[in-house]
Amino acid sequence: MKKIAIAAAVAVSALAFAAQASAAVSNFDLLHAARCRGLAASETLGKMDTAKIDAMLKTESSARELAVRTSIVNKMTAAQKEANAADAAKKEKLLAERSGACAAWLN
């Protein structure tokens, strides 16, 4: 009986850890990271390596609801499209965003 209780406690703590690990990045943070990924992939802004952020988005979004996963893809696409169509002033603003607010996600 004692072995069953210990096994159950280990299983419960493992599940709690897994739930906590996936909650480390909020849906809002994932959407922000997706925008940063779109900016990083822009040819107009100067394409960056996106392997790290792609892996994080894939891992973190896998357990999310379909609406969140769809929003992530839409946010990436919209940001990349916005960056690719940017004029000089807008390009400067997007480059500042990419090197500032997005630095944590891209480095």
HULINPE-V15005 format. One record per backbone hydrogen bond with DSSP energy under -0.5 kcal/mol. CO is the residue of the C=O (numbers start at 1). NH is the residue of the N-H. If there is no record, write none. Layout:
co->CO nh->NH
co->CO nh->NH
//
This chain:
co->1 nh->5
co->2 nh->6
co->3 nh->7
co->4 nh->8
co->5 nh->9
co->6 nh->10
co->7 nh->11
co->8 nh->12
co->9 nh->13
co->10 nh->14
co->11 nh->15
co->12 nh->16
co->13 nh->17
co->14 nh->18
co->15 nh->19
co->16 nh->20
co->17 nh->21
co->18 nh->22
co->19 nh->23
co->21 nh->24
co->22 nh->25
co->24 nh->26
co->26 nh->30
co->27 nh->31
co->28 nh->32
co->29 nh->33
co->30 nh->34
co->31 nh->35
co->32 nh->36
co->33 nh->37
co->34 nh->38
co->35 nh->39
co->36 nh->40
co->37 nh->41
co->39 nh->42
co->40 nh->48
co->42 nh->46
co->50 nh->54
co->51 nh->55
co->52 nh->56
co->53 nh->57
co->54 nh->58
co->55 nh->59
co->56 nh->60
co->57 nh->61
co->58 nh->62
co->61 nh->64
co->65 nh->69
co->66 nh->70
co->67 nh->71
co->68 nh->72
co->69 nh->73
co->70 nh->74
co->71 nh->75
co->72 nh->76
co->73 nh->77
co->74 nh->78
co->75 nh->79
co->76 nh->80
co->77 nh->81
co->78 nh->82
co->79 nh->83
co->80 nh->84
co->81 nh->85
co->83 nh->86
co->87 nh->91
co->88 nh->92
co->89 nh->93
co->90 nh->94
co->91 nh->95
co->92 nh->96
co->93 nh->97
co->94 nh->98
co->95 nh->99
co->96 nh->100
co->97 nh->102
co->100 nh->103
co->102 nh->105
co->102 nh->106
co->103 nh->107
//
